[in-house]
Amino acid sequence: MADAPHDSSSIARTLAPALRLAPIDRIDPRARIVAAAAFSLLAAVVNGSAALGLALAVALAAAAVAPLRPRDVLRRLAPVNLFMLLLLLFLPWSTAGTPLASIGPIRYTREGLAMAVGIALKGNAIVLVLVALLGTQDLVTLGHALRHLRVPEKLIHLLLFTVRYLDVLDREYGRLRGAMKVRGFRPRMDGHTYRSYGHLVGMLLVRSLDRSDRIVAAMKCRGFRGRFYLLDHFAYSGRDGWFAATSLAVLAAMAWLEWS
C-alpha cells in the first residue's frame, strides 16, 4: 500500500511553534551588545532613587521579554545578591552618618545602608539586562557580533576558547579529585592536605598545557592561521531601528532623572 504524500503546509504548521523566535532574539546581536554596554555604564554611575528605579524596572521588563525561565534568572542572580547581602551587613558599619544601631563606638548608619541598597539595585539591574540581552545568545553568535564591532580578534579568541574549555577543565579536575578519593584522600587542616592540593593544581596545569598543545596541532592541521573567517554577515532591519530608538529613550530618561 502506497504511503500518503506528506502535506508540506501541515508540516510547516507543526514545526512553526518550535521555530518561532522570541521577540528579543529577532534583534540584531550587535545592537543588543551596544545597548547592554551603554545601559551598564549609565546604571553604574547614577545614584538618584528615580533613575535607579527606572533602571530596575527596565531590567525587569527585559528579563520578562527574554526567553529565559524564572528559575534560570534567579540562579544567575543568586551569587550577585549573596555579595550584596554582605554589603548590606558590613558597609553601613564603615560609613559615617546618622546611626541606626551601634555596638560600642561602631555605628550602623542610615547613609551606609542607603549606599548599600543603591549598589544592590545597580548590580541587579545590570545583571538582569546582561542576562536578557546577552545571555540568550550562543557563544558563536556573540563572538561573531563582537568581531563586527571591531573588537580585537585575540580578545574574541580568548573569550571563545575560555568558555569552550572551562567545562573540559572542570571535568579533568573532577577526574583528578575522584582519583584522590579512591586512594583514600580526606582533606584536613595539615601539611599533607596542602601538598596534595598543590600537586592537584600542578597536575591540572600540566594536563591543560598538554591538551592545549594537542588542540593547537589539530587546528593547524585543519588550516587555522590565527583568525576565524566570517562567512555570513548581520543585517539591520526595521525592528533594530525601533530597538535602538527605545534604548536611547530609556537611557535619556535615566540621565534626565539623574541630572535634571
N, C-alpha and C positions, 0 to 999 in steps of 0.2 A: 504494500500500500504506500503510495507516494506521500511524502510529508507535505503538509500545507505550507505554502510560501509565507515567509515572515513579512509582517507589516512593518516597514521602516518607521512609519509615523508612530505606531504604538510603542515600538522600542524606544524612540526618542522621548515619548511622554513618560515611559517608565524610568529612563535614566535622568530625566531633567532635574528632579529634586536632588539627586546625588551630585550633579554637575553644577548646580546653581551656586554662585559665589555670594558671600556676604557683601553688603554694600561697601564696607571698608576695604575689602580685598580687590575691589574694582578700581581703587585709586592707584595712580602710578607710584611705585615704590620710592622713586626719588622725591616726590612731593611729600610722602609720609616721613621720610628721613629728615628733610629740611624742616617740616612742621614740628616734629618731635624735638629736634635740636633747639629750635627757636623757643618753643614753649618751655623746655627745661631751663634754658638760660634765663628767661624772664621770670619764671616761677622761683628760681633760686635767689633773685635779687629783690623781689617785692616783699614788703613787710606788713602792709595795711591789712586789716581784717577783711575789708570788702574785696580787695584784689585776691587775697588768699582764698576766700570763699568762692569767688568766681573760678579760680584755677581748679579748686577741688571739684566744683560742680561740672566743669568741662571734662575733667579727667574721669569722673564717674559716668558721664554721658558717653565718652569714648569707649570706656570699658564695657558699657551696656551694649553698644553697637557692635563691638568686636566679636568674632565667632569664638569666644572662649567660655568654658564652663566656670561658674562662680567658684567651684572648688579649686580650679587651677589658679584663678586670680588670687584667692585667699592664700594659697600655698606660696605664691611668689611674694605676697605682701608680708608673710609671717616673719622672715628674717629682718626686714626693714623695721617692722613695728616692735620687734624684740629690742633692737637697738634704740628705738625711740622711747621705749619704756624705761631703759636705763637712763636716757637723758631726762625724762620726767622725774626720775627718782633722785638724780645726783646734781643736775645742772642748777636747780634753784638754790642749793646749799652754797654754791660758789659765786652767786651773783648778788651784788648789793641792791638794796631796795626795801620795800615795805615788808616786814616779816609776817608770815602766816603761821609759822611754828618755829620753835627754837630748841636746841639742845645745847645748853651752856652758852658759849659765845657764838656758836654756829647757828645761822638763821636760814630757814626755808622761805624765800622771798616770792612775792607776787610777780615781780618783774622777771625773775628767773623762770617761773612757771609759764608766764606768757611767752617767753623766748623759746622754751622747750616745746610748747604747743605749736607755735609757728613753724619750728623746724619739722615737727611731725607732720603738719599739714603739707608743707612743701615736699617732703620726702614721699608721702603717699601719692600726692598729685603727680609728681614726676614719674614715679614707678608705674602708676596706672596708665599714663599716656604712653610711656615706652612699651609697656606690655601690649597695649591696644594697637599702636601703630607699627611697632617693630617686631613684637613677639609673635605676631601671626604670619610673618614672612619666613619662608625657609631660608637656610643659610646661603644657598647658591644665589637666590634672588637678591638677598641683602648684599652679598659681595659684588654682584653684577651692578646693582644700583650705586654702590659706593664708587665703583670704577667709573661709571658715567658721571659722577660728581667730582671727578678728578682727584680722588683720594689716592695717595701713592700706592703703587702695586704691592710693594713689600709689606705695607701695613695690612692690605687686604689678604695677602697670602698668609701672614701671621695669624690673622683672625680665623681664616678658613681652616688652617691646619690645627690651630689650638683647639677650636671647638670640635673638629672631627676626631682628634686623637685623645681628648680628655677621657672619653669613655674607654678607649683602649688602655690608657694608663691606669684607670680605675680597676679594670678587670685584672690587669697584671698585678696591681697592689693586692687585690683580693686573693689571687693565687698564692702570692708570697706569704700573706698573713695566714692563709689556710695551711700552707706547708709548715709554718712555725707552730700553729696549734696542734697539728698532727704529731709533731715532735715533742709535745708536752710543754710548750712555752706558755707561761702565765705571767702577764705584766705585773710588776711590783715596783715599789719605790726603792730600787737598789741599782748598783752599778751594772749588773748583768742585764737588766732591762734596758738601761740607757744604751749599752753597747749593742744590744740586739736591735733596737730601733735604728741606731746609726748604721748597722750593717744592712738593715732593710731599706733604708733610704738610699744608701750607696748602691745596692744591687738594683733598685728600681731605676736609678740614673744610668747605670751601666747597660741595663736591658733597653732603656729608652734610646740611648745613643746607638746601640746595635740595631734596633728597629728603624731608627731614622736613616741609618746608612742603607738599609735594605730598601726603604721607601724611595730614597733619592735615586738609587740604582734602577728601581723599577720604573720610575717616572722618566729617567733618561732613556731607558730602552723604548719607551713609548713616545719619544720625540719631544719631551719637555725641555724648553730652552729659557726658563726663567719667567715666563708670563703665560697667562691664560688668555686665549683669543676669544673675543666676543663674536658669536655667530649671529646673534639677533640683537635688536635694539628696542628700547621702550619708545612709546609714542604718547604724547599728551593728548587728552580728549577734553570734551566739554565738562565732564564731571570733575576733572582735575582742576579746571578753572574755578568751578564753584567751591571745591575744597580749599583751594588757595585763598579765595576771597573770604570764605568763612574763617579760615585760620588767621588771616590778617585782621579781621574784625574782632576776633576774640583777643588776640594779642594787643590790639589797640585799646580795647576796653579795659584790659588788665592794667596797661600802662596809664591810662587816663584815671582809673580809680586809685592808682598808687601815687601819681604825681600831680594830680589836678589841684 
